[in-house]
Amino acid sequence: MPTLYKVTFLNAGKIYELYARKIASGTLWGFTEISELVFDLHDGVVVDPTEERLRDEFGTTRVLHLPMQSIVRIEEVERKGQSAIRDAATGEKVVTPFPFPAKPR
């Protein structure tokens, strides 16, 4: 079974929690390289909006170069949990609401 890491890092006032297969000291001094990001693949109707938002933002990323001071924690885990975006001040999940149709005028 390949190694899986949970990477928690701070970005723009939010705490991101992503899963990746590879972590390495960066070739750029002071950066950590995060690669082979792992996202849930949903074929059904139920879609996690946070996972979808993270996939939209990082889905085509080959290697994520994070400054060492932005990384909160890197954990080696047994299995993937739910990816998340949290508010850095409160720790509450930042939920992207499902878009509702506009009210007719």
Order of alpha helices (4+ residues) and beta strands (2+ residues): beta-beta-beta-alpha-beta-beta-beta
